[in-house]
Amino acid sequence: MKVLQAYKPGELRVVDEEKPVPGPREVLAKVYHCGICRTDVSIVEGSLKLGLDNDPIYPVRIGHEWSGIVEQVGSECQRIKVGDRVISETGIYCGECRPCMEGAPERCIHGRSLGTIGHCWPGGFAEYILMPERETYIVPDNVSLEEAALVEPASIGFYGLSRASIGPGHNLLVVGTGPIGLGGMACAKGVGTGKIILAGRKNKKLEIGRKMGADITVNLLHEDLREVIMRETNGYGMDVILDTTGSVDMFNKLCYLLHPSGYLVIPAFYERLVPNADIDRLIVTNCTLIGSAGAPNMPGKILDLISYRHVSLKPMLTDRYPFSHVEEAFRMAGSNNETRIKVMVDFCSEN
């Protein structure tokens, strides 16, 4: 089968690997779609430096935003069957260590990421992917596989917002118009969050944000964000802010836009040490800083939100390429333009 590797920093390769055979509790799925994440681009470029044994180990079979159809299941699988349309977690957990047994698999001692950092599990940029059954989710019949492949970036933003207890009566500021920000925002809207303000630099992307749930949009190149926030909240400030920019300057500005005891959620990697961050501002106002890199069980929740028509992630799918043009897709994903949000690589079509 054909797979895509970040062979070394600066080099992508499409190579042949043997089609895997599932173990007793594993499923083998034919990949239909896989989205390109900014983390994938950083791994290819060689710029992802997280430390603590979290740097990529090359070659990396990248890809963690995938969807597909099950072709084969192991002898002990009970829940997943051949023909099921599926997505997966982005963390692979042992299920047997103490954190896993205590219901906290995100702290698994033997955990592996899917197609990203450290000694990762082989990712989704391949014709077939092998996954443990327990980390695999069935996609509802009324959710397309292409939209299902958008669940992962939405889950990163929504997980952080869930930890901030976002809900009715709370206002939310989202800074950045990428898939994590827009997807998390759409899910927050789907669970009844109050006024949502979206800030970014591209009008076309802000328009897409309105379709996905933003009540107010702010173009940071032409409007003063603080002025808008104070006007729209009657000087109160924000209950929750989701900052996807990875900018220290933006971080410091946002610290002054939170209401005391508010939440600042950061799902973006800074990819470097962060000097001059105004942490004391958060401390003196009793605010909470939340890091969000995803957690178990989020994909199922978001699939439910989509299935029951509370959320649509489709507007953020802006660019598509066949797997035969995957290198071009990565070049496009690594550049900026007025409209590009999510680049999807298609292996197959449901039609």
C-alpha positions in Angstrom: 0.0 0.0 0.0 1.0 3.6 -0.5 1.8 5.7 2.5 3.1 9.3 3.0 6.1 9.8 5.3 7.8 12.9 6.6 11.1 11.2 5.9 13.2 13.9 7.4 12.8 17.6 8.0 12.1 19.2 4.6 11.4 15.9 2.8 8.1 14.2 2.0 8.1 10.7 0.5 5.4 8.4 -0.8 6.6 4.9 -0.2 5.3 1.3 -0.3 4.5 -0.5 2.9 2.9 -3.9 3.5 -0.8 -3.8 4.2 -1.1 -4.5 7.9 -3.1 -7.4 9.4 -5.3 -6.6 12.4 -4.5 -8.2 15.7 -7.3 -9.8 17.9 -8.6 -6.4 19.1 -7.7 -4.2 16.1 -9.5 -3.0 13.0 -8.1 -2.3 9.5 -9.8 0.5 7.7 -9.5 1.8 4.1 -8.8 5.5 4.4 -11.2 7.7 2.4 -10.1 11.2 3.6 -7.3 12.8 5.7 -7.0 16.4 6.5 -3.7 18.3 6.7 -3.1 19.9 10.1 -0.7 22.7 10.9 1.2 20.2 13.1 1.6 17.9 10.0 3.1 20.9 8.1 5.5 21.7 11.1 6.7 18.1 11.2 7.4 18.2 7.5 9.2 21.5 7.9 11.1 20.3 11.0 10.0 23.2 13.1 8.0 21.3 15.7 10.1 21.4 18.9 8.2 20.5 22.0 10.8 18.9 24.2 10.2 16.3 26.9 10.6 13.5 24.4 7.7 15.0 22.4 9.7 15.9 19.3 8.9 13.9 16.1 11.0 10.8 15.5 11.7 10.6 11.7 10.6 9.1 9.5 7.0 9.9 10.6 3.9 8.5 8.9 1.8 11.6 9.4 -1.9 12.1 9.5 -4.4 12.2 12.3 -7.6 13.7 10.8 -8.8 10.7 8.9 -12.0 8.8 8.1 -12.6 5.5 6.3 -14.5 2.2 6.1 -13.5 -0.9 8.0 -12.3 -3.7 5.7 -11.1 -6.3 8.3 -11.5 -6.8 12.1 -9.7 -8.9 14.6 -11.0 -12.1 16.1 -11.9 -10.5 19.4 -13.6 -7.4 18.1 -17.2 -7.1 19.3 -18.3 -3.5 18.6 -16.8 -2.6 15.2 -17.7 -4.7 12.1 -16.6 -4.9 8.5 -18.3 -2.1 6.5 -18.6 0.4 9.4 -17.7 4.0 8.6 -15.2 5.1 11.2 -12.9 7.7 12.6 -10.5 7.4 15.6 -8.9 9.0 18.6 -5.6 10.7 18.1 -4.1 9.0 21.2 -3.5 5.3 21.4 -3.8 4.0 25.0 -2.8 0.7 26.5 -6.0 0.4 28.6 -4.2 -1.5 31.4 -1.9 0.9 33.2 -3.0 2.7 36.4 -4.2 6.0 34.7 -6.1 4.0 32.1 -7.8 1.8 34.8 -8.7 5.0 36.7 -10.5 6.4 33.7 -7.8 8.9 32.7 -6.3 7.3 29.5 -5.0 10.7 28.4 -2.3 10.1 31.1 -1.5 6.6 29.8 2.0 5.6 30.7 2.4 3.8 27.4 0.3 6.2 25.3 1.3 7.0 21.7 0.1 9.8 19.5 -1.4 9.1 16.0 1.0 10.2 13.3 2.6 13.1 15.2 5.1 13.3 18.1 7.5 10.9 19.8 7.3 7.2 19.0 4.0 7.7 17.3 1.4 5.2 15.9 1.4 5.1 12.1 -0.8 7.9 10.8 -3.7 8.3 8.4 -1.9 9.4 5.2 -2.0 5.9 3.8 -4.3 3.7 1.8 -5.1 1.7 5.0 -4.8 2.3 8.7 -4.7 -0.1 11.6 -6.4 1.0 14.9 -7.3 -0.5 18.2 -11.1 -1.1 18.3 -11.4 0.8 21.6 -10.1 4.0 19.9 -12.4 3.7 16.9 -15.8 5.5 16.5 -18.6 4.5 14.2 -19.8 7.5 12.1 -23.6 7.9 12.1 -25.3 7.2 8.8 -26.4 10.8 8.3 -22.8 12.2 8.7 -20.6 12.1 5.6 -17.1 10.7 5.8 -15.6 14.0 4.6 -17.3 15.9 7.5 -16.3 13.1 9.9 -12.6 13.8 9.0 -13.1 17.4 10.3 -14.1 16.2 13.8 -10.5 15.9 15.1 -9.5 19.6 14.8 -12.9 20.6 16.2 -12.3 18.3 19.1 -9.1 20.1 20.1 -10.9 23.4 20.5 -14.0 22.0 22.0 -12.1 19.9 24.6 -10.5 23.0 26.0 -13.8 24.9 26.0 -15.4 22.0 27.8 -12.8 22.3 30.5 -13.7 26.0 30.8 -17.3 24.9 31.5 -18.6 26.9 28.5 -22.3 27.0 28.2 -25.5 29.1 28.3 -24.9 32.6 29.8 -21.2 32.6 29.0 -19.7 34.8 26.3 -16.8 33.5 24.2 -14.0 35.1 22.2 -12.3 33.0 19.5 -9.1 34.4 18.1 -8.0 32.8 14.8 -10.0 31.4 11.9 -8.3 28.0 11.5 -10.1 24.7 11.9 -9.4 24.3 15.6 -10.9 27.7 16.4 -13.8 27.5 14.0 -14.5 23.9 14.8 -14.4 24.5 18.6 -16.5 27.6 18.2 -19.2 25.7 16.2 -19.4 23.0 18.9 -19.6 25.7 21.6 -22.5 27.2 19.7 -24.1 23.8 19.4 -24.2 23.3 23.2 -25.9 26.7 23.7 -23.0 29.1 24.4 -24.0 32.8 24.7 -22.6 35.7 22.6 -19.6 34.5 20.4 -17.1 37.0 19.0 -14.7 35.8 16.4 -11.5 37.7 15.6 -9.2 37.2 12.6 -7.5 38.9 9.7 -9.2 37.6 6.6 -12.8 38.7 5.8 -13.6 35.6 3.8 -12.7 33.4 6.7 -14.6 35.6 9.1 -17.7 35.2 6.8 -17.3 31.4 7.1 -17.1 31.9 10.9 -20.5 33.6 10.8 -21.9 30.6 9.1 -20.5 28.4 11.8 -21.9 30.3 14.8 -20.1 33.6 15.3 -22.5 36.4 16.4 -19.9 39.2 15.9 -16.7 39.2 13.8 -13.7 41.5 14.2 -11.1 42.1 11.5 -7.9 42.6 13.6 -6.3 44.6 10.8 -9.1 47.3 10.8 -10.7 47.2 14.2 -9.6 47.6 17.8 -10.3 44.3 19.5 -10.4 45.7 23.1 -12.8 48.4 22.0 -15.2 45.9 20.4 -15.0 43.5 23.4 -15.8 46.2 26.0 -18.6 47.6 23.8 -20.2 44.2 23.3 -19.9 43.2 26.9 -20.8 46.5 28.5 -17.3 46.7 29.9 -17.5 43.3 31.6 -14.9 41.4 29.5 -14.9 37.9 28.3 -15.9 34.8 30.3 -13.8 32.5 28.0 -11.2 33.1 25.3 -10.0 30.5 22.9 -6.6 31.7 21.4 -5.4 29.7 18.4 -2.8 32.1 17.2 0.4 30.9 18.9 1.4 34.6 19.3 2.9 35.9 22.6 1.8 39.4 21.8 -1.8 38.2 21.3 -1.6 36.2 24.5 -0.6 39.3 26.5 -3.4 41.4 25.0 -6.0 38.7 25.7 -5.0 38.5 29.4 -6.5 42.0 29.7 -9.7 41.1 28.0 -10.8 38.4 30.4 -13.2 39.1 33.2 -11.8 38.1 36.6 -12.0 34.4 37.1 -12.3 33.9 33.4 -10.7 31.2 31.3 -8.0 31.5 28.6 -7.8 28.3 26.5 -4.7 27.7 24.4 -4.9 24.9 21.8 -2.0 26.3 19.7 1.6 25.1 19.9 4.0 28.0 20.3 6.8 25.6 19.1 9.3 27.5 21.2 10.0 28.7 24.7 7.7 31.7 25.4 9.4 34.7 27.0 7.7 37.8 28.3 4.3 36.2 28.8 2.2 38.3 31.2 1.3 35.4 33.5 0.9 37.7 36.5 -2.1 39.3 34.9 -3.9 35.9 35.0 -2.8 35.3 38.5 -3.9 38.6 40.0 -7.3 38.3 38.4 -7.8 34.6 39.4 -8.0 33.5 35.8 -7.4 30.0 34.6 -5.1 29.0 31.8 -6.1 25.8 30.0 -3.9 23.9 27.6 -5.8 21.7 25.1 -4.3 19.0 22.9 -7.3 16.8 22.8 -8.7 14.0 25.0 -10.5 10.7 24.8 -14.2 10.5 24.1 -14.4 13.9 22.3 -14.9 12.5 18.8 -18.1 10.6 19.8 -19.6 13.7 21.3 -18.9 15.8 18.3 -20.3 13.1 15.9 -23.5 13.3 18.0 -23.6 17.1 17.7 -23.3 16.8 13.9 -25.8 13.9 13.6 -28.4 15.8 15.6 -27.9 18.9 13.4 -26.5 21.1 16.2 -23.2 21.6 14.4 -22.0 21.7 10.8 -18.3 21.6 10.2 -18.6 21.5 6.4 -18.0 25.3 5.8 -14.4 25.0 6.9 -13.5 22.5 4.2 -12.1 24.8 1.5 -9.5 22.9 -0.5 -9.3 19.3 -1.7 -6.6 17.2 -3.5 -6.4 13.6 -4.5 -3.7 11.5 -2.9 -1.8 11.5 -6.2 -1.3 15.3 -5.6 -0.5 15.1 -1.9 2.8 17.0 -2.1 1.1 19.9 -3.8 -1.6 19.7 -1.1 1.1 20.1 1.6 2.6 23.1 -0.2 -0.7 24.8 -0.3 -1.5 23.9 3.4 1.8 25.5 4.4 0.9 28.9 2.7 -1.6 31.5 3.6 -4.3 33.0 1.5 -7.6 34.8 1.9 -9.9 31.7 2.0 -7.9 28.5 2.8 -9.0 26.9 6.1 -8.8 23.1 5.8 -7.0 21.2 3.1 -8.4 17.7 2.6 -6.6 14.8 0.8 -9.0 12.3 -0.8 -8.1 8.7 -1.2 -11.6 7.5 -2.2 -15.1 8.8 -2.7 -18.2 7.5 -1.0 -20.2 8.0 -4.2 
